[in-house]
Amino acid sequence: MQAAEIARRVNTVSERVIRYRIERMVASDVIYVGAVVNPKAIGMMTVADVWVECEAGSIMDVARRMVEYDNVSYVACSIGETDVSVQILAHDTAEVYRFVTEVIGKSPGVRKTTTSIVPLVLKDVYQWKIPPGIVSD
């Protein structure tokens, strides 16, 4: 939404104040302003979550390696049964299978992978909103 429209809806501050506040939040890393691509619109019809169990001492190496792949949309280190969580985008399940078995599974330091196909996403990370009362002015 444009700053002018926000100012019109709020009706208590000017467009200039809105722009300043947005710039301040961007500079403070509170928000990020950018476009979000719909993977299905560009043919990436399959989403898969891959949980990776790593050899001792290789978690960060494996995680950093996964970040480098273009079809990987998310990488995080985790605590629990698995060490690294990876989300991949693919054209179909065959492409997921190839990537998990030939790339992730053969990556140095990877001990085991567990894969789940994600047929439906009800809420994505970019849809998260700050819960009321968490942040003060």
N, CA, C and O atoms as a GROMACS GRO file, in nm:
protein
  548
    1MET      N    1   0.085  -0.117   0.000
    1MET     CA    2   0.000   0.000   0.000
    1MET      C    3   0.090   0.124   0.000
    1MET      O    4   0.192   0.128   0.069
    2GLN      N    5   0.052   0.221  -0.075
    2GLN     CA    6   0.131   0.343  -0.082
    2GLN      C    7   0.116   0.425   0.046
    2GLN      O    8   0.014   0.417   0.115
    3ALA      N    9   0.220   0.504   0.076
    3ALA     CA   10   0.220   0.587   0.197
    3ALA      C   11   0.102   0.684   0.198
    3ALA      O   12   0.045   0.711   0.304
    4ALA      N   13   0.067   0.737   0.082
    4ALA     CA   14  -0.045   0.831   0.075
    4ALA      C   15  -0.176   0.762   0.116
    4ALA      O   16  -0.259   0.822   0.183
    5GLU      N   17  -0.192   0.637   0.075
    5GLU     CA   18  -0.314   0.563   0.110
    5GLU      C   19  -0.317   0.531   0.259
    5GLU      O   20  -0.423   0.538   0.321
    6ILE      N   21  -0.203   0.497   0.316
    6ILE     CA   22  -0.196   0.471   0.461
    6ILE      C   23  -0.233   0.598   0.537
    6ILE      O   24  -0.312   0.595   0.631
    7ALA      N   25  -0.174   0.711   0.495
    7ALA     CA   26  -0.202   0.839   0.562
    7ALA      C   27  -0.351   0.873   0.550
    7ALA      O   28  -0.411   0.923   0.646
    8ARG      N   29  -0.411   0.846   0.435
    8ARG     CA   30  -0.553   0.873   0.417
    8ARG      C   31  -0.638   0.787   0.511
    8ARG      O   32  -0.734   0.836   0.571
    9ARG      N   33  -0.602   0.661   0.524
    9ARG     CA   34  -0.680   0.571   0.609
    9ARG      C   35  -0.661   0.602   0.758
    9ARG      O   36  -0.757   0.598   0.836
   10VAL      N   37  -0.538   0.632   0.798
   10VAL     CA   38  -0.511   0.664   0.938
   10VAL      C   39  -0.571   0.799   0.973
   10VAL      O   40  -0.631   0.816   1.080
   11ASN      N   41  -0.555   0.895   0.881
   11ASN     CA   42  -0.618   1.026   0.891
   11ASN      C   43  -0.571   1.109   1.011
   11ASN      O   44  -0.637   1.206   1.046
   12THR      N   45  -0.459   1.073   1.072
   12THR     CA   46  -0.408   1.154   1.183
   12THR      C   47  -0.263   1.196   1.161
   12THR      O   48  -0.211   1.278   1.236
   13VAL      N   49  -0.198   1.140   1.059
   13VAL     CA   50  -0.058   1.176   1.028
   13VAL      C   51  -0.044   1.198   0.879
   13VAL      O   52  -0.124   1.149   0.799
   14SER      N   53   0.058   1.272   0.842
   14SER     CA   54   0.079   1.305   0.702
   14SER      C   55   0.149   1.190   0.628
   14SER      O   56   0.204   1.098   0.689
   15GLU      N   57   0.145   1.198   0.496
   15GLU     CA   58   0.215   1.102   0.411
   15GLU      C   59   0.364   1.104   0.442
   15GLU      O   60   0.430   1.000   0.444
   16ARG      N   61   0.417   1.223   0.465
   16ARG     CA   62   0.560   1.238   0.496
   16ARG      C   63   0.597   1.161   0.623
   16ARG      O   64   0.701   1.096   0.628
   17VAL      N   65   0.513   1.169   0.726
   17VAL     CA   66   0.536   1.097   0.852
   17VAL      C   67   0.533   0.946   0.826
   17VAL      O   68   0.616   0.872   0.879
   18ILE      N   69   0.437   0.901   0.746
   18ILE     CA   70   0.427   0.759   0.713
   18ILE      C   71   0.554   0.713   0.642
   18ILE      O   72   0.610   0.609   0.676
   19ARG      N   73   0.599   0.790   0.544
   19ARG     CA   74   0.722   0.753   0.471
   19ARG      C   75   0.842   0.745   0.566
   19ARG      O   76   0.922   0.652   0.557
   20TYR      N   77   0.854   0.841   0.656
   20TYR     CA   78   0.964   0.842   0.752
   20TYR      C   79   0.959   0.718   0.840
   20TYR      O   80   1.062   0.654   0.864
   21ARG      N   81   0.841   0.683   0.889
   21ARG     CA   82   0.828   0.566   0.977
   21ARG      C   83   0.862   0.437   0.903
   21ARG      O   84   0.926   0.348   0.959
   22ILE      N   85   0.819   0.426   0.779
   22ILE     CA   86   0.852   0.308   0.699
   22ILE      C   87   1.002   0.299   0.677
   22ILE      O   88   1.062   0.193   0.695
   23GLU      N   89   1.064   0.410   0.639
   23GLU     CA   90   1.210   0.413   0.618
   23GLU      C   91   1.284   0.374   0.746
   23GLU      O   92   1.383   0.301   0.740
   24ARG      N   93   1.236   0.423   0.861
   24ARG     CA   94   1.300   0.390   0.989
   24ARG      C   95   1.287   0.240   1.020
   24ARG      O   96   1.382   0.178   1.068
   25MET      N   97   1.170   0.182   0.993
   25MET     CA   98   1.152   0.039   1.018
   25MET      C   99   1.238  -0.047   0.925
   25MET      O  100   1.289  -0.151   0.966
   26VAL      N  101   1.253  -0.004   0.801
   26VAL     CA  102   1.339  -0.076   0.707
   26VAL      C  103   1.484  -0.067   0.753
   26VAL      O  104   1.555  -0.168   0.756
   27ALA      N  105   1.529   0.053   0.790
   27ALA     CA  106   1.667   0.073   0.835
   27ALA      C  107   1.697  -0.005   0.963
   27ALA      O  108   1.811  -0.047   0.985
   28SER      N  109   1.596  -0.024   1.047
   28SER     CA  110   1.614  -0.098   1.174
   28SER      C  111   1.594  -0.247   1.159
   28SER      O  112   1.598  -0.320   1.258
   29ASP      N  113   1.571  -0.294   1.036
   29ASP     CA  114   1.544  -0.436   1.007
   29ASP      C  115   1.419  -0.489   1.076
   29ASP      O  116   1.408  -0.609   1.103
   30VAL      N  117   1.325  -0.401   1.104
   30VAL     CA  118   1.196  -0.443   1.158
   30VAL      C  119   1.110  -0.501   1.047
   30VAL      O  120   1.040  -0.600   1.066
   31ILE      N  121   1.116  -0.438   0.929
   31ILE     CA  122   1.044  -0.487   0.812
   31ILE      C  123   1.136  -0.493   0.693
   31ILE      O  124   1.240  -0.428   0.688
   32TYR      N  125   1.096  -0.574   0.596
   32TYR     CA  126   1.164  -0.584   0.468
   32TYR      C  127   1.058  -0.560   0.362
   32TYR      O  128   0.952  -0.622   0.366
   33VAL      N  129   1.086  -0.473   0.268
   33VAL     CA  130   0.991  -0.444   0.161
   33VAL      C  131   1.045  -0.505   0.033
   33VAL      O  132   1.155  -0.472  -0.012
   34GLY      N  133   0.967  -0.596  -0.025
   34GLY     CA  134   1.009  -0.661  -0.148
   34GLY      C  135   0.897  -0.744  -0.206
   34GLY      O  136   0.793  -0.763  -0.142
   35ALA      N  137   0.918  -0.794  -0.325
   35ALA     CA  138   0.818  -0.877  -0.392
   35ALA      C  139   0.833  -1.023  -0.349
   35ALA      O  140   0.944  -1.070  -0.326
   36VAL      N  141   0.721  -1.092  -0.339
   36VAL     CA  142   0.720  -1.235  -0.308
   36VAL      C  143   0.668  -1.307  -0.431
   36VAL      O  144   0.556  -1.283  -0.476
   37VAL      N  145   0.750  -1.396  -0.485
   37VAL     CA  146   0.713  -1.471  -0.605
   37VAL      C  147   0.625  -1.588  -0.567
   37VAL      O  148   0.651  -1.657  -0.468
   38ASN      N  149   0.521  -1.612  -0.646
   38ASN     CA  150   0.438  -1.731  -0.630
   38ASN      C  151   0.504  -1.841  -0.713
   38ASN      O  152   0.500  -1.836  -0.836
   39PRO      N  153   0.567  -1.941  -0.648
   39PRO     CA  154   0.640  -2.045  -0.723
   39PRO      C  155   0.553  -2.117  -0.826
   39PRO      O  156   0.602  -2.153  -0.933
   40LYS      N  157   0.427  -2.139  -0.795
   40LYS     CA  158   0.339  -2.211  -0.889
   40LYS      C  159   0.318  -2.132  -1.017
   40LYS      O  160   0.297  -2.191  -1.123
   41ALA      N  161   0.323  -2.000  -1.009
   41ALA     CA  162   0.304  -1.916  -1.128
   41ALA      C  163   0.420  -1.931  -1.226
   41ALA      O  164   0.406  -1.898  -1.344
   42ILE      N  165   0.534  -1.979  -1.179
   42ILE     CA  166   0.649  -1.997  -1.268
   42ILE      C  167   0.682  -2.146  -1.287
   42ILE      O  168   0.794  -2.182  -1.324
   43GLY      N  169   0.584  -2.231  -1.260
   43GLY     CA  170   0.599  -2.373  -1.289
   43GLY      C  171   0.654  -2.460  -1.179
   43GLY      O  172   0.668  -2.581  -1.198
   44MET      N  173   0.684  -2.403  -1.065
   44MET     CA  174   0.736  -2.482  -0.953
   44MET      C  175   0.615  -2.531  -0.873
   44MET      O  176   0.576  -2.468  -0.775
   45MET      N  177   0.557  -2.642  -0.915
   45MET     CA  178   0.430  -2.690  -0.862
   45MET      C  179   0.442  -2.773  -0.735
   45MET      O  180   0.341  -2.799  -0.669
   46THR      N  181   0.562  -2.815  -0.701
   46THR     CA  182   0.580  -2.904  -0.587
   46THR      C  183   0.671  -2.841  -0.483
   46THR      O  184   0.779  -2.792  -0.514
   47VAL      N  185   0.625  -2.844  -0.358
   47VAL     CA  186   0.702  -2.795  -0.244
   47VAL      C  187   0.730  -2.915  -0.155
   47VAL      O  188   0.642  -2.997  -0.130
   48ALA      N  189   0.853  -2.925  -0.108
   48ALA     CA  190   0.888  -3.036  -0.018
   48ALA      C  191   0.971  -2.983   0.098
   48ALA      O  192   1.058  -2.897   0.081
   49ASP      N  193   0.943  -3.035   0.216
   49ASP     CA  194   1.024  -3.008   0.334
   49ASP      C  195   1.115  -3.128   0.354
   49ASP      O  196   1.071  -3.242   0.354
   50VAL      N  197   1.244  -3.099   0.371
   50VAL     CA  198   1.343  -3.205   0.391
   50VAL      C  199   1.413  -3.179   0.523
   50VAL      O  200   1.470  -3.072   0.544
   51TRP      N  201   1.407  -3.278   0.611
   51TRP     CA  202   1.477  -3.269   0.739
   51TRP      C  203   1.603  -3.352   0.726
   51TRP      O  204   1.599  -3.467   0.683
   52VAL      N  205   1.715  -3.292   0.763
   52VAL     CA  206   1.846  -3.352   0.741
   52VAL      C  207   1.914  -3.381   0.874
   52VAL      O  208   1.927  -3.293   0.960
   53GLU      N  209   1.956  -3.504   0.891
   53GLU     CA  210   2.036  -3.544   1.007
   53GLU      C  211   2.180  -3.543   0.961
   53GLU      O  212   2.214  -3.605   0.860
   54CYS      N  213   2.267  -3.473   1.035
   54CYS     CA  214   2.407  -3.454   0.994
   54CYS      C  215   2.503  -3.527   1.085
   54CYS      O  216   2.471  -3.562   1.198
   55GLU      N  217   2.622  -3.549   1.032
   55GLU     CA  218   2.732  -3.602   1.112
   55GLU      C  219   2.770  -3.496   1.215
   55GLU      O  220   2.752  -3.376   1.192
   56ALA      N  221   2.823  -3.540   1.328
   56ALA     CA  222   2.866  -3.447   1.433
   56ALA      C  223   2.966  -3.347   1.376
   56ALA      O  224   3.060  -3.384   1.305
   57GLY      N  225   2.946  -3.221   1.407
   57GLY     CA  226   3.038  -3.116   1.365
   57GLY      C  227   3.018  -3.065   1.223
   57GLY      O  228   3.093  -2.978   1.179
   58SER      N  229   2.921  -3.116   1.151
   58SER     CA  230   2.905  -3.072   1.011
   58SER      C  231   2.774  -2.999   0.984
   58SER      O  232   2.741  -2.971   0.869
   59ILE      N  233   2.700  -2.968   1.089
   59ILE     CA  234   2.568  -2.907   1.071
   59ILE      C  235   2.576  -2.776   0.993
   59ILE      O  236   2.505  -2.758   0.895
   60MET      N  237   2.661  -2.684   1.035
   60MET     CA  238   2.670  -2.554   0.967
   60MET      C  239   2.723  -2.568   0.825
   60MET      O  240   2.679  -2.495   0.736
   61ASP      N  241   2.816  -2.660   0.802
   61ASP     CA  242   2.867  -2.682   0.666
   61ASP      C  243   2.755  -2.729   0.574
   61ASP      O  244   2.741  -2.679   0.463
   62VAL      N  245   2.676  -2.824   0.621
   62VAL     CA  246   2.564  -2.875   0.541
   62VAL      C  247   2.462  -2.764   0.517
   62VAL      O  248   2.417  -2.745   0.404
   63ALA      N  249   2.427  -2.690   0.621
   63ALA     CA  250   2.329  -2.582   0.608
   63ALA      C  251   2.377  -2.476   0.509
   63ALA      O  252   2.300  -2.432   0.424
   64ARG      N  253   2.500  -2.436   0.519
   64ARG     CA  254   2.554  -2.334   0.427
   64ARG      C  255   2.556  -2.384   0.283
   64ARG      O  256   2.533  -2.307   0.190
   65ARG      N  257   2.584  -2.511   0.265
   65ARG     CA  258   2.584  -2.570   0.131
   65ARG      C  259   2.442  -2.568   0.071
   65ARG      O  260   2.426  -2.541  -0.048
   66MET      N  261   2.342  -2.597   0.152
   66MET     CA  262   2.204  -2.600   0.104
   66MET      C  263   2.156  -2.462   0.059
   66MET      O  264   2.076  -2.450  -0.034
   67VAL      N  265   2.204  -2.358   0.126
   67VAL     CA  266   2.165  -2.220   0.092
   67VAL      C  267   2.202  -2.186  -0.052
   67VAL      O  268   2.136  -2.104  -0.115
   68GLU      N  269   2.305  -2.247  -0.105
   68GLU     CA  270   2.357  -2.213  -0.237
   68GLU      C  271   2.270  -2.260  -0.353
   68GLU      O  272   2.289  -2.213  -0.465
   69TYR      N  273   2.177  -2.351  -0.331
   69TYR     CA  274   2.096  -2.405  -0.441
   69TYR      C  275   1.977  -2.315  -0.472
   69TYR      O  276   1.906  -2.270  -0.383
   70ASP      N  277   1.957  -2.290  -0.602
   70ASP     CA  278   1.850  -2.200  -0.646
   70ASP      C  279   1.710  -2.252  -0.613
   70ASP      O  280   1.619  -2.171  -0.592
   71ASN      N  281   1.691  -2.381  -0.610
   71ASN     CA  282   1.558  -2.436  -0.584
   71ASN      C  283   1.528  -2.451  -0.435
   71ASN      O  284   1.423  -2.503  -0.398
   72VAL      N  285   1.620  -2.407  -0.351
   72VAL     CA  286   1.599  -2.412  -0.205
   72VAL      C  287   1.544  -2.277  -0.161
   72VAL      O  288   1.606  -2.173  -0.184
   73SER      N  289   1.426  -2.280  -0.097
   73SER     CA  290   1.362  -2.155  -0.055
   73SER      C  291   1.382  -2.123   0.092
   73SER      O  292   1.357  -2.010   0.134
   74TYR      N  293   1.427  -2.220   0.171
   74TYR     CA  294   1.438  -2.201   0.316
   74TYR      C  295   1.540  -2.300   0.371
   74TYR      O  296   1.540  -2.418   0.335
   75VAL      N  297   1.628  -2.250   0.457
   75VAL     CA  298   1.723  -2.336   0.528
   75VAL      C  299   1.734  -2.286   0.671
   75VAL      O  300   1.750  -2.166   0.696
   76ALA      N  301   1.724  -2.379   0.766
   76ALA     CA  302   1.738  -2.342   0.906
   76ALA      C  303   1.802  -2.456   0.983
   76ALA      O  304   1.782  -2.574   0.951
   77CYS      N  305   1.878  -2.421   1.084
   77CYS     CA  306   1.931  -2.522   1.176
   77CYS      C  307   1.824  -2.545   1.281
   77CYS      O  308   1.755  -2.452   1.323
   78SER      N  309   1.810  -2.668   1.324
   78SER     CA  310   1.704  -2.701   1.418
   78SER      C  311   1.759  -2.778   1.538
   78SER      O  312   1.872  -2.826   1.537
   79ILE      N  313   1.677  -2.788   1.640
   79ILE     CA  314   1.712  -2.861   1.761
   79ILE      C  315   1.609  -2.972   1.775
   79ILE      O  316   1.489  -2.947   1.768
   80GLY      N  317   1.655  -3.093   1.794
   80GLY     CA  318   1.563  -3.205   1.806
   80GLY      C  319   1.617  -3.325   1.731
   80GLY      O  320   1.738  -3.350   1.731
   81GLU      N  321   1.528  -3.399   1.666
   81GLU     CA  322   1.569  -3.522   1.598
   81GLU      C  323   1.652  -3.495   1.473
   81GLU      O  324   1.736  -3.577   1.437
   82THR      N  325   1.630  -3.381   1.408
   82THR     CA  326   1.707  -3.348   1.289
   82THR      C  327   1.787  -3.221   1.313
   82THR      O  328   1.763  -3.147   1.408
   83ASP      N  329   1.882  -3.199   1.225
   83ASP     CA  330   1.976  -3.088   1.244
   83ASP      C  331   1.951  -2.968   1.153
   83ASP      O  332   1.972  -2.854   1.192
   84VAL      N  333   1.905  -2.996   1.030
   84VAL     CA  334   1.884  -2.890   0.932
   84VAL      C  335   1.748  -2.911   0.865
   84VAL      O  336   1.712  -3.023   0.830
   85SER      N  337   1.675  -2.803   0.849
   85SER     CA  338   1.547  -2.805   0.779
   85SER      C  339   1.564  -2.732   0.647
   85SER      O  340   1.614  -2.619   0.644
   86VAL      N  341   1.522  -2.797   0.538
   86VAL     CA  342   1.538  -2.739   0.404
   86VAL      C  343   1.404  -2.747   0.332
   86VAL      O  344   1.339  -2.852   0.334
   87GLN      N  345   1.362  -2.638   0.270
   87GLN     CA  346   1.243  -2.643   0.186
   87GLN      C  347   1.287  -2.625   0.042
   87GLN      O  348   1.362  -2.534   0.009
   88ILE      N  349   1.237  -2.714  -0.044
   88ILE     CA  350   1.274  -2.707  -0.185
   88ILE      C  351   1.150  -2.689  -0.271
   88ILE      O  352   1.041  -2.734  -0.237
   89LEU      N  353   1.170  -2.623  -0.385
   89LEU     CA  354   1.066  -2.601  -0.484
   89LEU      C  355   1.106  -2.679  -0.609
   89LEU      O  356   1.223  -2.677  -0.650
   90ALA      N  357   1.009  -2.748  -0.670
   90ALA     CA  358   1.039  -2.830  -0.787
   90ALA      C  359   0.921  -2.831  -0.883
   90ALA      O  360   0.809  -2.794  -0.847
   91HIS      N  361   0.948  -2.875  -1.004
   91HIS     CA  362   0.840  -2.886  -1.103
   91HIS      C  363   0.748  -3.004  -1.072
   91HIS      O  364   0.628  -2.997  -1.097
   92ASP      N  365   0.805  -3.111  -1.017
   92ASP     CA  366   0.725  -3.230  -0.988
   92ASP      C  367   0.795  -3.315  -0.882
   92ASP      O  368   0.905  -3.281  -0.839
   93THR      N  369   0.732  -3.425  -0.841
   93THR     CA  370   0.789  -3.509  -0.736
   93THR      C  371   0.915  -3.581  -0.782
   93THR      O  372   1.003  -3.610  -0.701
   94ALA      N  373   0.925  -3.610  -0.911
   94ALA     CA  374   1.046  -3.674  -0.963
   94ALA      C  375   1.167  -3.583  -0.944
   94ALA      O  376   1.276  -3.629  -0.910
   95GLU      N  377   1.148  -3.454  -0.965
   95GLU     CA  378   1.256  -3.357  -0.945
   95GLU      C  379   1.293  -3.348  -0.796
   95GLU      O  380   1.410  -3.336  -0.762
   96VAL      N  381   1.193  -3.355  -0.708
   96VAL     CA  382   1.220  -3.357  -0.564
   96VAL      C  383   1.304  -3.479  -0.531
   96VAL      O  384   1.406  -3.468  -0.463
   97TYR      N  385   1.262  -3.594  -0.580
   97TYR     CA  386   1.333  -3.719  -0.552
   97TYR      C  387   1.480  -3.711  -0.596
   97TYR      O  388   1.570  -3.747  -0.521
   98ARG      N  389   1.501  -3.664  -0.719
   98ARG     CA  390   1.638  -3.652  -0.770
   98ARG      C  391   1.722  -3.559  -0.682
   98ARG      O  392   1.836  -3.591  -0.648
   99PHE      N  393   1.665  -3.443  -0.646
   99PHE     CA  394   1.742  -3.348  -0.566
   99PHE      C  395   1.774  -3.403  -0.428
   99PHE      O  396   1.886  -3.388  -0.379
  100VAL      N  397   1.676  -3.467  -0.364
  100VAL     CA  398   1.699  -3.521  -0.229
  100VAL      C  399   1.800  -3.635  -0.232
  100VAL      O  400   1.888  -3.641  -0.147
  101THR      N  401   1.788  -3.725  -0.328
  101THR     CA  402   1.878  -3.842  -0.330
  101THR      C  403   2.015  -3.812  -0.389
  101THR      O  404   2.116  -3.862  -0.339
  102GLU      N  405   2.020  -3.731  -0.494
  102GLU     CA  406   2.147  -3.708  -0.562
  102GLU      C  407   2.225  -3.587  -0.511
  102GLU      O  408   2.347  -3.582  -0.524
  103VAL      N  409   2.155  -3.490  -0.454
  103VAL     CA  410   2.224  -3.369  -0.406
  103VAL      C  411   2.233  -3.367  -0.253
  103VAL      O  412   2.342  -3.371  -0.197
  104ILE      N  413   2.119  -3.361  -0.188
  104ILE     CA  414   2.122  -3.352  -0.042
  104ILE      C  415   2.179  -3.480   0.018
  104ILE      O  416   2.270  -3.475   0.101
  105GLY      N  417   2.127  -3.594  -0.022
  105GLY     CA  418   2.169  -3.722   0.035
  105GLY      C  419   2.316  -3.754   0.016
  105GLY      O  420   2.375  -3.824   0.098
  106LYS      N  421   2.376  -3.704  -0.093
  106LYS     CA  422   2.518  -3.730  -0.121
  106LYS      C  423   2.608  -3.617  -0.074
  106LYS      O  424   2.729  -3.622  -0.096
  107SER      N  425   2.552  -3.517  -0.010
  107SER     CA  426   2.630  -3.404   0.037
  107SER      C  427   2.716  -3.448   0.157
  107SER      O  428   2.666  -3.517   0.246
  108PRO      N  429   2.844  -3.409   0.160
  108PRO     CA  430   2.930  -3.448   0.272
  108PRO      C  431   2.872  -3.403   0.405
  108PRO      O  432   2.828  -3.288   0.420
  109GLY      N  433   2.870  -3.493   0.501
  109GLY     CA  434   2.820  -3.462   0.634
  109GLY      C  435   2.674  -3.500   0.657
  109GLY      O  436   2.626  -3.495   0.770
  110VAL      N  437   2.604  -3.536   0.550
  110VAL     CA  438   2.463  -3.576   0.563
  110VAL      C  439   2.456  -3.724   0.598
  110VAL      O  440   2.513  -3.809   0.529
  111ARG      N  441   2.385  -3.753   0.706
  111ARG     CA  442   2.369  -3.891   0.750
  111ARG      C  443   2.236  -3.949   0.702
  111ARG      O  444   2.230  -4.065   0.661
  112LYS      N  445   2.129  -3.868   0.708
  112LYS     CA  446   1.995  -3.919   0.676
  112LYS      C  447   1.905  -3.802   0.638
  112LYS      O  448   1.921  -3.691   0.688
  113THR      N  449   1.808  -3.828   0.548
  113THR     CA  450   1.708  -3.728   0.513
  113THR      C  451   1.568  -3.786   0.532
  113THR      O  452   1.547  -3.907   0.517
  114THR      N  453   1.475  -3.699   0.565
  114THR     CA  454   1.334  -3.734   0.571
  114THR      C  455   1.259  -3.627   0.493
  114THR      O  456   1.276  -3.508   0.520
  115THR      N  457   1.178  -3.668   0.397
  115THR     CA  458   1.113  -3.573   0.307
  115THR      C  459   0.962  -3.582   0.318
  115THR      O  460   0.906  -3.691   0.328
  116SER      N  461   0.897  -3.466   0.316
  116SER     CA  462   0.751  -3.457   0.311
  116SER      C  463   0.712  -3.363   0.199
  116SER      O  464   0.764  -3.252   0.190
  117ILE      N  465   0.621  -3.407   0.114
  117ILE     CA  466   0.565  -3.320   0.012
  117ILE      C  467   0.459  -3.232   0.079
  117ILE      O  468   0.381  -3.280   0.161
  118VAL      N  469   0.458  -3.104   0.044
  118VAL     CA  470   0.365  -3.008   0.103
  118VAL      C  471   0.258  -2.976  -0.002
  118VAL      O  472   0.282  -2.893  -0.090
  119PRO      N  473   0.141  -3.040   0.005
  119PRO     CA  474   0.039  -3.016  -0.098
  119PRO      C  475  -0.039  -2.887  -0.082
  119PRO      O  476  -0.098  -2.837  -0.178
  120LEU      N  477  -0.040  -2.832   0.041
  120LEU     CA  478  -0.121  -2.714   0.068
  120LEU      C  479  -0.058  -2.631   0.178
  120LEU      O  480  -0.024  -2.683   0.284
  121VAL      N  481  -0.042  -2.503   0.153
  121VAL     CA  482   0.010  -2.409   0.254
  121VAL      C  483  -0.104  -2.316   0.292
  121VAL      O  484  -0.158  -2.245   0.207
  122LEU      N  485  -0.142  -2.316   0.419
  122LEU     CA  486  -0.251  -2.232   0.465
  122LEU      C  487  -0.204  -2.094   0.511
  122LEU      O  488  -0.278  -1.996   0.501
  123LYS      N  489  -0.080  -2.086   0.561
  123LYS     CA  490  -0.023  -1.959   0.604
  123LYS      C  491   0.126  -1.967   0.580
  123LYS      O  492   0.193  -2.059   0.627
  124ASP      N  493   0.178  -1.870   0.508
  124ASP     CA  494   0.321  -1.867   0.480
  124ASP      C  495   0.388  -1.762   0.567
  124ASP      O  496   0.321  -1.678   0.627
  125VAL      N  497   0.520  -1.766   0.572
  125VAL     CA  498   0.596  -1.680   0.662
  125VAL      C  499   0.570  -1.532   0.635
  125VAL      O  500   0.568  -1.452   0.729
  126TYR      N  501   0.550  -1.494   0.511
  126TYR     CA  502   0.527  -1.353   0.480
  126TYR      C  503   0.388  -1.306   0.523
  126TYR      O  504   0.359  -1.186   0.517
  127GLN      N  505   0.301  -1.397   0.565
  127GLN     CA  506   0.167  -1.360   0.611
  127GLN      C  507   0.161  -1.341   0.762
  127GLN      O  508   0.057  -1.303   0.815
  128TRP      N  509   0.270  -1.366   0.831
  128TRP     CA  510   0.274  -1.352   0.977
  128TRP      C  511   0.256  -1.206   1.015
  128TRP      O  512   0.313  -1.117   0.951
  129LYS      N  513   0.178  -1.181   1.118
  129LYS     CA  514   0.158  -1.044   1.167
  129LYS      C  515   0.200  -1.038   1.314
  129LYS      O  516   0.189  -1.137   1.387
  130ILE      N  517   0.248  -0.924   1.355
  130ILE     CA  518   0.291  -0.905   1.492
  130ILE      C  519   0.168  -0.916   1.583
  130ILE      O  520   0.069  -0.846   1.561
  131PRO      N  521   0.174  -1.002   1.684
  131PRO     CA  522   0.060  -1.014   1.776
  131PRO      C  523   0.037  -0.883   1.852
  131PRO      O  524   0.133  -0.814   1.889
  132PRO      N  525  -0.089  -0.848   1.876
  132PRO     CA  526  -0.119  -0.723   1.948
  132PRO      C  527  -0.052  -0.721   2.085
  132PRO      O  528  -0.047  -0.822   2.155
  133GLY      N  529  -0.001  -0.605   2.122
  133GLY     CA  530   0.060  -0.588   2.253
  133GLY      C  531   0.206  -0.628   2.263
  133GLY      O  532   0.268  -0.607   2.367
  134ILE      N  533   0.263  -0.685   2.158
  134ILE     CA  534   0.403  -0.729   2.161
  134ILE      C  535   0.499  -0.610   2.152
  134ILE      O  536   0.601  -0.607   2.221
  135VAL      N  537   0.466  -0.514   2.066
  135VAL     CA  538   0.555  -0.401   2.040
  135VAL      C  539   0.485  -0.272   2.082
  135VAL      O  540   0.367  -0.251   2.055
  136SER      N  541   0.561  -0.187   2.148
  136SER     CA  542   0.507  -0.055   2.183
  136SER      C  543   0.560   0.048   2.084
  136SER      O  544   0.657   0.021   2.013
  137ASP      N  545   0.497   0.165   2.079
  137ASP     CA  546   0.542   0.270   1.989
  137ASP      C  547   0.680   0.315   2.030
  137ASP      O  548   0.738   0.404   1.967
   0.00000   0.00000   0.00000
